Amino acid sequence: MTPLAKQPSIARTYDGFLKGKEHYLDEDAVVDELLGILPQLQKAALANAAFVPRAIHAASEHGVRQFLNLGCGLPSTTGSTTLEIARQVQDDPRVVYVDNDRQVAVHGRALLEAEDSAIMVEADVRDSDVVLAEASRLVDFDLPVAVIAAAIAHFWTDQDDPGAVLRRYVDRCSAGGFVIFTHARGDLLPRDLLGEGVAAYAKIAAIYPRSIEAIAGFLDGFELLEPGLVEASQWRPRHELKDEVGPAHCLAAVARFGPAPAEGR
């Protein structure tokens, strides 16, 4: 059996793009190959990672204090954790981190060992019944919830139906809340360049960048907060954008569903 640390890992590959320290030679080789094909991909990944804290902060300001972080990955090198960000706005927030990567789960449990306000669930996000059962140990689904699905749906096939996966979680949140969502966009790239990038990433996992129309379809029926579905760095930026992320980027949105949570603490 391949040792755990040497198995190809989406989380460690993403960590490599974010200039973290948790990746290995196999992931480094794929990152280098992808950057040779699409040099601005690292800037796009950093923009995606930087969007998530802004979105969490926005949901918290709308009164949400419970977060379900689907496909959480390794702790970001670009900002604080979901729990730390929520605590900047809300008293006593609750966070459920979910990932099917064993290394992420082990790392997460170690970090949360002395934490009463967050738990780590090791499960495939598409298995919503398992995830929701575990999450209910901490989250009250009769109160507003923010469902974070950042940079995960592009690893799901059309047969997985990413929109349906999201709605299984949303349907459980009877008091409404928000979906914090990002997805790799592929329709701005020449077909041959997109094919090269997808083939290179396939050494780690299959990936399915989609068109803006397909990505928007996953959020049908939700109310998108301004500025809508945009490239991640353009969603309520706090600083002037200095680097062009290029055509291979993530689209990002924060979408409201159900009753509007009461704003404030």
N, C-alpha and C positions, 0 to 999 in steps of 0.2 A: 504494500500500500504506500502511496506517495505521502511523505510527511506532511502534516497539516500546514506548516509554514511555507511549503513549497508548492502547494496546489495553486493553480491560477486563480487570481482573486480580483473581482471588479473593484472591491473597496480599496485594495492596495494600489491598483492601477490608477484610480482616481486620486489617491493620496500622492502618487507620483506626479500627476499633473499639478497638484496643489503645492508642490515643493515640500511635501512632508517627509517623514523619516521611517514610515512603516512599510515601504515597498522593497522588493527584492529584484534580483537580476532579471528574472523572466518578465516582470512588469516593466522594469526600466527599458528593456529591449523593445517592448511594444510601444511604450511612450515615445522613445526615440524614433522608432519607425513612423509613428503617426505624426510626430512633429516634422519629420522629413517630408511627409505628404501634405500636411496642413499646418504650416508653421504657427498660425495664430490660435491653434486649438488650446494651448495652455492659457492664453488670455481669456478665452471663452469659458474654460473650466473655472478659472478664478472668478470671473464675473458671475457665473452660476452660483458658486459657493457664497459669494458676498451678498447675493440677492436674498438668500434664505433668512439671515438675521434681520434684514429690513422687513421682510414679510411677517416674521414671528412678532416683531415689535408692533407692526400695524395691527395684527390680530389681537394682540394683548391690549392695545389701546381701545379696541372695540369691545373690551370686556371679557375676552376669552382667557381662561386660566388653565385649560386642559388641552394637552397636545398629544397627538398620536403620530409619531415620527416613523413613517414607513420606509424601510430601506435606509436606515440612518447612516450606515457606513461608519468609518473611523472618525474620531473627533477631528473637526476641521482645524487646519492651521491658520485659517483666515479670520477667525472670530471666536466668540464664546459659544458654549453649548446652548441647546434649546432651552434647558432649564435656567441657565444663567441669564439668557436674554429675557425670558419671560419674567424673571424676578426683578428686572429693572423697571417693570411696569405694574405687575400684579403681585399681591401678597399670596403666598402659599400656592404657587402654580403646581400642576401635576404633569408629568411627562412619561409617556410609554415609548421606549425606543424599540424598534423591530428590525431585525435583519436575519437572513438565513446563512450568513457567513460565520462559521464557528469562531474564527479569530476575533471578529467584531464582537460577537456575543461574550466571549471570555474577557476581552478587554473592557467591554461595557459593564459587565457584572463587577469586575474589580474596581472600576471607578465609582460605581454606585453602591458599593458594599455598605457604606455608612449613611446612605441617603434614603430618607423616608418618602421623598416626593417624586421619585422616579424609579422605574423598573426597566429591565432589559428582557425582551422576549425573543427567543431564537425560533424563527419560523419563516416560511415563505409568505410574503405579503399576499399572494394570490389565494392562500388558504385563509380566507377572512374569518371563517368560523372559529378556527384555532386562535387567531390573533385577537379577535374580539372577546373571546372567553378569557384569555389571559389578561387583556387590557382592563376588563371589568373589575379586576382585583384592585385597581387604583383609580380608574376613570368612572365618573358618574355620567352615563350617557343621556341622562335626563337634564343635564346642564350643557351649555355650549362647548363644542370641541373644535379645535383646528386640526385638520388632517393634513399632514405634510407628506407629499409624494414628489420629492425633488429628484430629478435625474434617475428615475427608476422605470417609468413606463416604457421608455425606449428599449428596455431589455425584454419586453413582452411582445409576443407575436400578435397578429391580428386575431388569431383564433383564441388567444387569451382574453381579448376584448378589454383593453385598458379602461375604457369608459365604464364598463360594467363592474370591473374591480373597484374603481373609485366609488361607484354608487352603492355598492354593498356596504361600504363603511359609512357613507353619508346617510343611508337609510337607517342605520343604527342610531344616529345622532338626532334624537327626537326634538331637541331644543335648538337645532340649527348650529351654525358655526361657519367655518371657512375651509376651503381647500387651498393649500399652498402648493403650487404645481410648476414643475419645469420639465421640458422634454427636448431632446436633441432635434434640431431642424436639418433636413437634408435637401430641400427643394431648391436651394440657392446654389448648390454645387453642380458643376458639370458631372454628367453620369459616370464618366470614367474615373474621375477623382473621388466621387462618393464610393464607388465600388472598391477602389484601392483602400480607402480608409476603413470600410466595413470589413474587408478581408483581413486587414492588419489587426483589427480589434478582435476578430474571430479567434485569434490565438488565446484570448482570455475568455471571451463569451460572445455569443451572437448579439448584435445590436441592430436596431431598426429605426434609424432617423426617419422622420416623416415630414410631410408637407405641412404648411401652416394651416391649411384647411382641415387636414386629418387631426392635427393636434387640437385645433379649436373645437372640433366635434366631440372630443372627450369632455369638454366643459359645457356642452349644450344644456340649457336649463338653469345654469347658475348665473348669478349676477356678478359680473367682473368689476372689481374695484378699479378706479382710474390708476394708471393709463391703459388698462386692458391687457391683452396678450401681446407682449413685446419682448425684444431681446433682453436678457436678464439684467444687463447693466443699465438699461433704460427704465427699469421699474423703480420710480421714485428715488433716483440717485441722490446720494448725500453730498457727493463731490462731482465736480465737472469731469466728464469722461476724458481721459487722456490718451488711451490706447484703443484703436479700432480692433474689435474682436474678430472681424472677418465673417464670411458667410457660413462657416461651420460653427454654429452657436446654439445655445439653448433658448427657447422661448419660455417666458415665465409669466405667471398670473397669480393673483389672489382672488378667489371666487367665493362669494357669499352664498349660503344655502339655508333654507328654512327661515324661522323667525330671526329677526335681527337681534343679536346680543346687545344688552345694555352697555353703553360705553362708560369707560371710567373704571375705577378700582372697585 
